[in-house]
C-alpha cells in the first residue's frame, strides 16, 4: 500500500513577536539607534529625538509611508531593504536588513505608535501589548487614516508611550554619535534640540586601504598622545554602512600600555552582522578576510606607538593596497 504524503503546519505563536522585541537588544538605548537608522534609510535629512519622563519620540522628515508602505513596515522579517540596496532619493546604502528592529521598542514601552505622511496619505498605527493579547489569534493592528493636511511635510514619527525604562539624553547622544551615520551628507540628528556632532580625536592619524576578494577595508587609525591614553572606549570602531557594530583590538591587546593609545575606525561594508547589530558572523569567509587585512594593518602601525620611531614614515605614505 502506497503512503499518502502528509504535511504539518508551521505555526508561530503571537508571544514570539513580543519576545523578539523584548530580547533583541541587550540595552534599550539600541532601539533609538534602530529608529534613527530607519529614518536615514527613508532619506530623512533631519531626525529629532525627543526624550521625556514617560515618552520618547523619533521624528523624521523622510519619505514617509503610504498604505502599502505601512503594510511592508509591519511585515516581520521583510527582505525588502536587502533587495533594494539603495534609498530612492539620495541613493544611500540601506542600513536595515532584517525587518525586526521596530519591535525592539517593546523592550522599553507598553505601547508604540507610528504616525506617517506621504503625499495625500496620512495615518497612525498603534501597537499596544495589552490589546495585542486581547485580540487572540488575530494578527492585526488598528489603523487610523487621518485627514490630509497640506501644511505638513512627508515623514514619520515613532512614539513610545508608557515607558518601562528611563533614557538618559546624554547617554543617547553618546551612543548615537557612533552608531548612526552622522557624517553622511544631508543628514543631521538632534536629541532634545541639541545637534549631535561626531567626536574628534587628536593624535597621529594614519589612513589605510586594503583590498579583499569581498570588497575594500579602509579607514583611519589614530595614535593618541600619551597624555590622552585611556581604557575608555578602547579599540577601533568597526563600521558597516557607516554604523559602528563594535570595537576591536585585532591582536593589539598584547601591546601592553600602548594599546590604550589606539583609536580610529575601519569600514568594511561587506561584513555579515548579527540580527541585533552587536557583532559579526565571525566564522564567515568575509570576516576571515577582514581579520587578515586588519592584522596586516596592525603590523604597519606598530612603529608609530614608539616615540623615537613615530616620524620614520610620513602619514601620506601609509596607504596600503
C-alpha positions in Angstrom: 0.0 0.0 0.0 1.4 3.4 -1.0 2.0 6.0 1.6 0.0 9.2 1.2 2.1 12.4 1.6 1.2 14.4 4.6 2.2 17.9 5.8 2.5 19.7 9.1 1.6 23.3 9.6 4.3 25.7 10.7 2.8 27.9 13.5 4.4 31.0 15.0 2.9 31.9 18.4 2.0 35.6 18.9 4.1 35.6 22.0 7.2 35.1 19.8 6.8 38.6 18.3 6.8 40.1 21.8 9.9 38.1 22.7 11.8 39.3 19.7 11.1 42.9 20.6 12.0 42.5 24.3 15.1 40.4 23.8 16.6 41.7 20.6 19.0 44.2 22.2 20.9 44.0 25.4 20.4 47.7 26.0 17.3 49.7 25.4 19.3 52.7 24.0 20.0 50.5 21.0 16.4 50.7 19.9 16.7 54.5 19.5 19.6 53.8 17.2 17.4 51.5 15.2 14.7 54.1 14.8 17.2 56.8 13.7 18.8 54.5 11.1 15.3 53.7 9.8 14.9 57.4 9.2 18.2 57.5 7.4 17.1 54.7 5.1 13.9 56.7 4.4 16.0 59.6 3.0 15.4 61.9 6.0 17.7 64.9 6.2 16.7 65.7 9.8 15.8 63.5 12.7 14.7 64.7 16.1 14.7 62.5 19.2 12.5 63.9 22.0 13.0 62.3 25.4 10.6 62.9 28.3 9.8 61.2 31.6 7.0 59.0 30.2 7.5 59.3 26.5 10.1 59.1 23.8 9.6 60.1 20.1 11.7 59.9 17.0 10.5 62.3 14.3 11.9 62.5 10.8 11.3 64.3 7.5 11.9 61.3 5.3 9.8 60.0 2.5 7.0 58.7 4.8 4.8 55.8 4.0 1.6 55.2 2.2 -0.7 52.3 3.0 1.4 49.7 1.2 4.5 51.1 2.9 2.9 50.7 6.3 2.0 47.1 5.5 5.6 46.5 4.5 6.9 48.2 7.7 4.9 45.8 9.9 5.9 42.8 7.8 8.1 40.7 10.2 11.5 39.9 8.7 10.8 41.6 5.4 13.8 41.3 3.0 12.8 44.5 1.1 15.7 46.6 2.2 18.2 43.9 1.4 16.7 43.6 -2.1 16.6 47.3 -2.7 20.1 48.1 -1.5 19.9 51.8 -2.1 17.4 54.5 -0.9 15.2 56.1 -3.6 16.1 59.8 -3.2 19.8 60.1 -2.1 20.9 56.6 -3.2 22.1 55.8 0.4 23.3 52.4 1.3 20.4 51.0 3.3 21.3 50.0 6.9 18.3 47.9 7.8 18.4 44.3 6.8 16.2 42.1 9.0 12.8 43.8 9.3 12.5 43.2 13.0 14.2 46.2 14.6 11.0 48.3 15.1 9.7 45.7 17.5 12.7 46.4 19.8 10.7 49.3 21.1 8.7 46.8 23.1 11.7 46.3 25.3 11.2 49.8 26.7 7.4 50.5 26.5 4.0 49.0 26.6 2.7 50.8 23.5 4.2 52.4 20.4 2.6 54.5 17.7 3.8 55.0 14.1 2.4 58.2 12.5 3.3 58.8 8.9 2.5 61.0 5.9 3.3 60.5 2.3 1.7 62.9 -0.2 -2.1 62.9 0.4 -2.0 59.9 2.7 -1.7 60.3 6.5 -2.2 57.5 9.1 -1.4 56.3 12.5 -0.8 52.6 13.6 -0.7 51.7 17.3 0.9 48.6 18.8 -0.4 48.1 22.3 0.8 45.0 24.2 -2.4 44.5 26.2 -4.6 45.0 23.1 -2.4 42.6 21.2 -3.1 39.8 23.7 -6.8 40.5 23.8 -7.1 40.0 20.1 -6.3 36.3 20.5 -5.2 34.7 17.2 -5.9 37.8 15.1 -2.6 39.3 13.8 -4.0 42.8 13.2 -3.2 46.3 14.4 -5.6 49.3 14.5 -5.1 51.7 11.6 -6.4 55.3 11.8 -6.4 57.2 8.5 -6.1 60.9 9.2 -7.5 63.8 7.1 -5.0 65.2 4.6 -3.2 68.3 5.9 -1.4 70.3 3.2 0.7 72.1 5.8 2.5 69.0 6.9 5.6 67.6 5.2 6.2 64.0 4.5 7.8 62.0 7.2 7.3 59.5 10.1 7.1 59.8 13.9 7.5 56.8 16.1 6.3 57.4 19.7 6.9 55.2 22.7 4.3 55.6 25.4 4.1 54.2 28.9 7.9 53.8 29.1 9.2 50.9 31.3 12.8 52.3 31.3 14.3 55.7 31.5 16.5 57.2 28.8 19.4 59.5 29.7 19.7 62.1 26.9 23.5 62.3 27.4 23.8 58.6 27.0 21.6 58.5 24.0 23.6 61.3 22.3 26.9 59.5 23.0 25.6 56.2 21.6 24.0 57.8 18.5 27.3 59.7 17.8 29.0 56.4 16.9 26.1 54.2 15.8 24.3 56.3 13.2 25.8 57.9 10.1 26.0 61.5 11.4 28.9 62.2 9.0 26.7 61.5 6.0 25.8 64.5 3.8 22.3 65.9 4.1 21.7 64.2 7.5 21.6 65.5 11.0 20.3 64.2 14.3 19.1 66.2 17.3 18.4 65.0 20.8 16.1 67.3 22.7 17.0 70.1 20.3 20.8 69.6 20.5 22.6 68.5 17.4 24.9 65.5 17.6 28.4 66.0 16.4 31.0 63.3 15.8 33.8 63.1 18.3 37.1 64.5 17.2 40.3 62.7 18.3 43.7 64.5 18.5 46.8 62.5 17.6 48.9 60.9 14.9 46.5 59.9 12.1 47.2 57.0 9.8 44.8 56.4 6.9 44.8 53.0 5.3 43.2 51.0 2.5 43.3 47.2 2.0 41.6 45.1 -0.7 39.9 41.8 -0.2 38.0 39.5 -2.5 34.8 40.7 -0.9 35.5 44.5 -1.0 37.5 47.3 0.4 38.7 47.7 4.0 39.5 51.3 4.7 39.7 53.8 7.5 42.0 55.7 9.8 44.0 54.8 12.9 44.6 57.5 15.5 47.6 57.2 17.8 46.7 59.3 20.8 49.4 61.2 22.7 50.5 59.6 26.0 48.6 62.3 27.9 45.3 61.2 26.3 45.8 57.4 26.7 42.7 55.8 28.3 41.0 52.4 28.7 37.6 54.1 28.0 36.2 53.3 24.5 39.2 51.1 23.8 39.8 49.8 20.3 39.0 50.6 16.7 35.4 51.2 15.7 34.3 48.6 13.1 31.7 50.1 10.8 29.3 48.6 8.3 27.5 51.1 6.1 28.7 54.0 8.4 27.3 52.4 11.5 29.6 51.2 14.3 28.9 47.5 15.1 31.6 47.0 17.7 35.2 47.9 18.7 38.0 45.5 18.1 41.7 45.4 19.0 42.8 42.9 16.3 45.6 41.4 18.5 46.9 44.7 19.7 45.8 43.8 23.3 49.3 42.2 23.5 50.9 45.7 23.2 50.6 46.4 26.9 50.1 50.1 27.8 50.5 51.2 24.2 47.1 49.8 23.3 45.4 52.5 25.4 46.5 55.0 22.8 44.9 53.2 19.8 41.6 54.6 18.4 40.1 55.1 15.0 37.7 53.5 12.6 37.5 50.9 9.9 34.9 50.5 7.2 34.0 47.1 5.7 30.5 47.2 4.2 30.7 43.6 3.1 30.8 42.1 6.6 27.8 40.0 7.7 26.4 41.1 11.0 24.2 39.5 13.7 20.5 40.4 13.8 21.0 42.6 16.9 23.8 44.6 15.1 26.0 43.9 18.1 28.6 41.7 16.4 29.8 39.9 13.2 29.3 36.4 11.9 32.9 35.5 12.8 33.0 32.1 11.1 32.2 33.6 7.7 34.7 33.9 4.9 34.1 37.6 4.8 35.1 38.1 8.4 38.2 35.9 8.0 39.4 38.1 5.1 38.6 41.2 7.1 40.7 39.9 10.1 43.6 39.1 7.8 43.6 42.6 6.4 43.4 44.2 9.8 46.3 42.0 11.0 48.5 43.4 8.2 47.5 46.9 9.1 48.3 46.5 12.8 51.8 45.3 11.9 52.4 48.5 9.9 51.2 50.9 12.6 53.3 49.3 15.4 56.3 51.6 14.9 54.0 54.7 15.4 53.4 53.9 19.0 57.1 54.3 19.8 58.1 58.0 20.3 61.5 57.6 18.7 60.1 56.0 15.6 56.8 57.8 15.1 58.3 60.1 12.4 60.1 57.4 10.4 57.3 57.3 7.8 55.0 60.2 6.9 51.3 59.6 7.2 50.8 60.2 3.5 52.8 57.1 2.6 50.8 54.7 4.8 48.4 53.8 2.1 48.0 50.0 1.9 46.9 48.3 -1.2 
